[in-house]
Structures are given as structure tokens and as C-alpha cells.
Amino acid sequence: MDQLSFRDVPEAHVDRALALGYLVFHERPEDEEIRKYHREALLDCDRVGAYDGDVLVGFLAAFRFTISVPGGELPCPGLTFVSVAPTHRRRGVLTGMMAELFRRAAREGRPVAALWASEAAIYGRFGFGSATHGATVEIDSSRPLALRIAPDGRPLRLVDPLDAPALLGPYYDATRARTPGRIARDAVRWRKEWLADKDEDDDELSPPRIVALGAPDEPLGGYAVYRTKGEDDDAGTPGLVRVDELEADTPAGAAALWRYLAAIDLTGRVRYWGGAPDDPLHHFAADRDQVRVTQTFPALWLRLLDVRAALTARSWAAPADLVVEVRDERVPANAGRFRLTVAPGPDTDTDPASYTTSYEPTDARPDLALDVRDLGACYLGGTDPRHLVAAGLITEYTPGAAAALGAALRTDRLPHTVDEF
């Protein structure tokens, strides 16, 4: 550690950072457009480097994201390209870069940070908790999709990807208002991340296709972004429809989009990686042998960098008066015993955001004791504190305290995002 320094990575060193990332993740992108996209993305990030002398031996980039939280949104560094040279493992490189990032976030008033973990065992020790989960769904579309509800009868239409950001952007923004954990997308992110002509993970997939529910002269009722791939005769696998995102106002709207996707000619399977665990498809599909959840996994990992700012920024679903003892080895200002008070406001019956919240130090006996990573896992409403008590991760000193915290944190929809970064 004494030989290492942690500092900004200038634009002149971005190619070094890319080379380090490709080395660590065993990648060698052949497509010049993909390498160009990676470079442009890093140029638009905050960049922290670990230097051994003049040699870049560690790198961490952070997108300047805004994330939806219950009742609002917060600035949120989105960590990506986290890389440590194999010659410098177990020498405090990642610890030093994280500490530098946390210092910057505190200085700039960014109360939360997020990432997608390539190795889940690493980030818990830095205070990140799994705040959203994904469910991979596979549909056998060799036969018509069996549904228990009638699909929306409005027309479906294909949308030119060039027109998609203007059409889908406002609709997606509305989903962020009711679904915690979603990253704000500008036109550039739509175009380069969601609507790129070639998928960097599978170059056999088609360019993106967009299907929208509703005629051009009526409000959009939902949409799906998907790519297709023909059957592989040698392997005997049928053609694939890979769904990247599906949103709809109503279950009937979602049913119409799923029926369309499952009926595309020359395909026999539909796969949606990372869908919401509470997706209504799981209930209105008539044949659960045809529609199967093949995988569930932690998706977005969240770190509360300023617990007080994060808790007082979100809305609440029920009153609470709890003393919580928080452990945080990385950010000492978060550690200690605090009284969380969520009190009804004058319009609470009609406006949950009218709850008033305070979070102040106290010497009172704790009702709950927990690590900051577990508070982060519960923060968006995706993890029930009672489950963490049952797992031995939260200590409940006052019976019912975990249930009270969970009721206050609860959201109508589980937090969910497919914005991997």
C-alpha cells in the first residue's frame, strides 16, 4: 500500500484502463464499434486509478447516474470496469479505490452508490447489499402461448429504433416513478446501450426490434425491446426471441406483448433475462410448464454512503419509531445508534410522501442491530428485514421491530431494473 497512490485517471490514460479491464475480464473485443463505445463510456465517467509509480494497476469508473427511490430519485455513482492487475491482488488496491470513491461521493453529496457484481462475494465487505433481484423466464413458443386473461385488443406496431428514444423515453420515465431501482436514461443511453445495432455478447442476434402497444394517435400502452436469432440446425436448437425489456400499463397489455413475442415465425423459444420477480406473467400464464422461471439472482447492489440522507430522502408506507444500531466499517459517520422516526403528515392517507422522517443519534436501547449492507438490501423495499432476522444477519432486540421496519419500507412494486452496467 505504501507504494500505491490513488488519483484521477486522465483522458490520456483511458486506453490503459481499457486494456487493464480487458485483461482482468479475459476479453478481447474484435468489433471496433464496441471498443469505441467502451472508450466513450469511460470518458463520460468519474475515474479512479491505483498507480504503482506510473503504472496503472487498478481502475474503477463510476457513471453519473440518477436512481429512482421510493417517492423520488437520488444521484448515484454507478460503478463499472472495476479492475485490479493480477500482479497486485491482495495488496489493498480495491480497498484504496473504494475509499477514494466514497470520499468523493461524500464531498459531492451522493448518498448512494450502485453496481452489478461480477463476483458477488467481493462487494458485501464494502457495504453493498443486493437491493433488486432478477428472474430469467423461458417460454416454449413452439405452441401458442396459453393465457388465463384476454390480451389487450389494441393494435401492435413496430417502431424504428431511431424513433424509439422519443417514444419510449417518457413511458420509461413513468415506470421509474413507480418502480424503485431504475436508472434515468437520456437519449444517448437509449441509443448506445439499448438500441445498439450489434449486441456485444452475441453477434448472432439481430439488431434491436421494438414493438409498441397502441395506435400512433393514442397513448402508448406498453412496449417490448427484443432481438432474434434463427435456429441452429447443427445443435438442434430452435430460433430464439431474446427479450431485453417489456413494460405495460396493465396485465392485459403485458399479455398482448407476450403473445406477440411467443408467436414470431421461425422461433421456438423466448428468453427474458432479469425480469421482475413479481412480473404478472408468472400468474396469468395458464401453463407453467410452458412459462418457466429458470433462474433468480441478485441484480443491482446498493451501498448507502450517507444513511441519514438516504433514509430521509425516500417516502414511506407506514409509521415507525425504531432505534437502529448500524455497523459500517468503511464510512464511520454511518456507524452508531440512531432513532428512525417516520410520522404521519396531514395528507398521509392520500399522499405517502407526506410522512415526515427524522434520523438522529441516540443513546437509547436499540430495537434492531444491522450491518449497513443489510440496510442497503432493504432500502428500496426489495428485501424484508424479517427474512434477514431469520437468517441471523439482523439482530432483533424488540419483538416486532423488523416487521415494523419492513412495513414502513414496503413498496407497491418490488424494485427492479434491467439496466446492467
N, C-alpha and C positions, 0 to 999 in steps of 0.2 A: 504493500500500500504506500510506503514512503516514497517509492519511485514513480507512483502514478499521480496524474493530475486530471481533474475533471473540468471540462470547459466547453464552450460553444464549438460546434463543428462548422467551420466556414464553408461557403459555397465551393471553394476550391478543393475541399476535401470530400465532397459528396460522392464522387466516384470511388474514393477509398471506402467510404461507408457502405456503398452498394456492393463492392467486392467482398467486404467482410461479411455482409449479410448473406450473399450467395454461398460463401464458403461455409458458414455456420449451418445454413439450412439445406446444404447439398443441392443447390440449384444452379442451373446454367441456362437461363432463358435464351432460346435461339432467335426469338422474334424481336426485331429491333424496336417495334412499337411498344412491346411490353417493357423492355429496358428503359425506353424513353418515358413511359408512364411512371415507372418506379422512381426515376430520377426527378421528374417534375413533382411527384408527390412529396419526396423528401425536401425539395426546395421550398415547399409550402408548409413545412413542419417546423416546430421548435426542435433543435437538435442538441443532444448532449453526448460528448465523446469522452472516453477514457484514453489518455495518452501515456505511453511509456516512453519518455523522452519525446521524440517527434513522431513516434509510431502510434497509429490509431489501433488500439487493442480492444476497445469496447465502444458500442454505439447504441443509442436509444433515440428514437424520434417520437414526437407527440403531435398529432393533429390538433388543431384548434377547434374542437368540436363544441357543439351545444347539445345537451342531452335532455330529453323530457323526463320530468319527475312528477309525481302526483301534484296536480294543481299548478304546474309551471315548468320552468326549464332552468338549467344551470350551465355555466361554462365548464367544460370538461376536457382536459387533455386526454387524447386517445392514443395510447402507447402502441408503437409498431416498430418493426425492424430491430427488436432488441437482440443484440448480438455481442458475444464475448469470444475473442480469439481462443482457439483450442490451446494455445501456448500459455494462456493467462487465466485458465479456470481456477476457481477456489483461491483467488487472491484478492477478493473484495471488490472486483470490478463492477459487478451488477449492484452491489450494495452502495458503492460510491455514486454510481449514476442515478440510482433511485433517490438517494438523499439529495442530490443536486436538483432533480426534478421536483421533489417535494418542497424544497426551499423556494424554487421559482414559483410554484403554484401558490404558496402562502403569500409571497410578495405581490402576486398579481390577482389575488382574490378568487382563486379557482378551488372551490370546496370539495370537488370530487374528481377522480380520475378513473379511466376505464381501459380495459384491454380484452383481447381474446387470447387465451393461453394456449401456446403450442405444447407446453409441458405444465399440466395442472399442479404438479407437486411444488413448483417453484414459488408461485406468487402469493400463496397464503401467508408465507413468512414475511411478506412485505405489506400485509394488511388487506389484500384483495379478497373479496368473497364473491361466490358465484351468485349474481343477482338476478339473472334470467336463465331460462332453460330452453332448449330446442328439442323438437320431436321430428325425426325423419319419418315420413309417410310414404309408403309404396302402394300403388294401385295396380291391380291386374286389369288392364284395359283391353284384354283380348275379347271381352264381352261387355255389353252395355253396363254402365255404372248404375248399380241399384241404389235408390234413394228412398227415404221414408217421407220426404216432403216434396212438394211440387216446386220445380225451379222457377225463378223469375222469368216471365214471358217476354220481357223487353228484348229488343234486338241486340246482338253482339256485333262488334265491328273491330277490324284490325286497324291499328294505329301505327303510322310511320314513326320509327324511333326518333327522327328529327323533331317531330311534333310532341313527343311524349313528355319531356320535362314541363312544358307549359300546361299540358292537360293533366298529368298525374301529380305534379308538384303540389298544387293546392289541396288535392284529395289526400295525399300522403301527409301533408301538414296537419290536416284534421285528425288523422289517426294518431299523431303524436300527442294531441291534446287529451286523448282518452286512453292512451297506452304508454305507460312509463317505459323508459329504457331506449327510446328511439333517438337516433342521431338526426339533426337537421341536415337536409340535403339542398345544396344550391344547384344551379343548372350545370356547373362543371362536374360536381359529384355524380349527378344523374348521367351525364354524357360519358364520363370516363370510367366510372365504376360499374354502373348498372346497365349501360347501353353500349358498351364497347363492342365492336364488331366481332372480335375474337375473344373467346374465354381462355385465360392463361392456363387453367388447369386441365382443359380438354379441348384440343384444337379440332376434334372431330365434330363438335357441337356446332349447330347453325348459329348465325347471328341472332340477337335477341328478337323475339316476337312479342308484341303487346296486343292483348285483346281487352276491349273495354265493353262494359255493360251499359246500354242505353244509347238512344239515337243521338246524333250530333247536336240536335236542338233541345235536348233535355239534360237535366243534371246527371253527372256521372254516378252510376250506381255501384261501381267496383271495377277492378282491373286485375289482370294477371300478366306477369312478365315471365317468359319461358323460352327455352331453346330445345331443339330437337336433334335426334341422331338416328340414322337409319339402322336397320337390323344388321347384325354381323352373322353372315351365313356360316363362316368357319366355326365360330364359337356357339352358334345356335341361339343367340340372344335376340329377342325382338327389338324393334325400334323403340326409342326412349323419348319421352317428353320430360325434360327436367324443368320443374317449376322453381323460379328464383324468388317470386313474391306473389302473393294473392291477397287482395283486400276487397271487402264488400260491406255495404251498409247493413245488409240483412242476411239471415241464413238462406233465404230463397235466392238472393243474389249470388252468394257463395256457391250454392248448388248449381246454378246456371253455369258458372265459370268452371267448376269441377267437371260437370257433364261435358262441356265443350272440350276440355283438355283430355278427357278419357276417351274421346271419340275421334281424335285426329287420325287420319288414314295412315296406314303403313307403320303404325306403332302398336305396341302391346303392353307397355308399362309406363306408369307415371311415377316420378320420384320428386318429393318436395323435401329438401334438406332444411332442417332448422325451423319448421313451422311452430306455431304456438301450441304449448301443451293443452290449452283449453280451446283449441280450434273446434268450432261446431261441427266440422266434418266428422269428427270422432263419434258424434251422436246421431247425425242424420244419415250416415251411411247405413244402408239396410243390411249389408253383408260384410261383417268384419273379417271374414276370410279374404274378401276382395280388397278391402282397405285396411292395411296393417301398419301399425307403428313398429318400425324395425329398430329404432334407436332413440334414446333420450340422453341428453348430455348437458353439462353446464355450458352456457353460451357466453354472455357478457359478464365479465368480472369487474366489480366496482370497489373503489377504495375511497373511504370518507377521509379526506385530508383535513377538513375542518368540520368536526362533528356538529358543533353548535350551529354553524352557518347552514349545514346541510339539513339538519332537523327542523330548523325554524323556517326554511325556505319552502318546504313541501306542505301540502294540505293533508288533512287527517279525516278519518272516517268515524271516530268515536272519541269521547273524552278519556283522559288518562292522567294519573298523578302518581308517578313512579320515581324512585331513586335508583339510578343505574350506576354501577361501578364498571368503568371501561378500562380495559388494558390496551395500551398502544406503545410498543417498544420503539417505534420509528418516529412518531410525532408526539413528543412528551406533552404538548399542550392539550392533546385529546384525552390524556390519561387522568383518572381520578374518579371522584364520586359526584354525580350531578342529579339534580331534581328536574325531571321532564314533566312539565305541566301542559296539558292540552285542554283548554277550557272552551266551552261553547260560547259563540258570539251571538249577537242579536238575530242574525239571519241563518243560523246553522241548519235549521230544518230544510231550507231551500238551497243553501249555498255552503257546501262543506268547507270551502276555502275560508269561511268566516270564523273558523276555530282560531283562537289565539294560542300561540305556543311560546313557552319560555324554557330555557335550559340553563340552569345556574349551578355553580358549585355548592356543595352542602356537606355537612358532617353527619347527616342523618344515616341511620342504618339502611343498607341497600336492600331493595326488593329483588334486584337481578344483578348478576355479575357476568360480564361477557367480554370477549375479545373484539377489537374494532373490526376484524374481518367478518365476524358473525353479524355484527350490527350492519355492516355493508350488505351482506347477503339478504337481510330482512328489509333494508331501507326502501326498496321500490315496491314492496308488497309481494314479492315472489317466493319468500321463504317464511314459513310460520315459526315464530320463536318457540312454540311448544315442541316442535319437532327437534329443535336443537337442544332443548332441555332433555328430551328423551334420549338424545344421542350423547349426553354428558358434556356438551360444549357450552351451554349456558347454565349457570347455577341460579336456581330459583329459591330465594330465601323466604318470600312471601307467597303462599299458595294463591294461584290465580293471576300472579303478576305477568307471566308470559302470555297468558290468554288476553289480558288487558292490553298489553303492548301490541299483540297481533291484531286485535280488533281495531285499534287506532291506526295501524299501518295499512289495513286492508284496502284493496282497490277493486273496482268492479271487474276489471280485466287484469289477468296476470301480465306482468311486464314482459315485453317480448321485442326482439329485434332480429333481423337477418342481415344487418349491416356489419359484416365481418371486416376487420381491418388489421 
